[in-house]
Amino acid sequence: MTKNVMDDPRITAVGLLVEAHAGLLARFATQYEENGLSAVEFEVLTRLARSPANQLRMTDLAAQTSLSTSGVTRVVDRMERDGLVCRRACASDRRSSYAVVTRSGLDRLNKTLPGHLMIIDQWFTGQLEPAELAALLHALRKVRDAVHPGATAGSQDSAPDDAAPMKPEQPAIHAGRR
């Protein structure tokens, strides 16, 4: 008797991951729009705010997102026009520049984060017990590092001496199972 390939747990695992991702993105989309952001702009602001001195080299930002270097350039151009980010020259490499989140960008992120975290809590992390969440985070990092090794590029670089990091405010979101 031949086993049906469509019953393979590998196909099920990828299918469930894709379905969960699509469901979460749909819930996030409306909330981003209400705050005047696209999904990619939210991702850029979040990546920058979580990085040393709230900045990343443009090439590292591309490596951490789903965008090409030219795609990052277009997004950063648009966000710079909107006052959410600015560019800063790299003192050690004149060919490189940093994307830096501005105060206005952090304000927009701070306005967006409470609703974003509520969606995450309600539809994702709140569905899991703490041990399940820890195991999932470990597994996702393992897979991410294998398929996207540049995803943490630039996140451990030390900040330039003249760059004072700005941090988003910590929204009061209560984690827990719903």
HELIX and SHEET records of a PDB file:
HELIX    1   1 VAL A    5  ASP A    7  5                                   3    
HELIX    2   2 PRO A    9  GLU A   34  1                                  26    
HELIX    3   3 ALA A   39  ALA A   49  1                                  11    
HELIX    4   4 PRO A   52  ASN A   54  5                                   3    
HELIX    5   5 MET A   58  GLN A   64  1                                   7    
HELIX    6   6 THR A   69  ARG A   81  1                                  13    
HELIX    7   7 ARG A  103  TRP A  123  1                                  21    
HELIX    8   8 THR A  125  GLN A  127  5                                   3    
HELIX    9   9 PRO A  130  VAL A  147  1                                  18    
HELIX   10  10 PRO A  149  THR A  152  5                                   4    
SHEET    1   A 3 GLN A  55  ARG A  57  0                                        
SHEET    2   A 3 SER A  97  VAL A 101 -1                                        
SHEET    3   A 3 VAL A  85  ALA A  89 -1                                        
END                                                                             
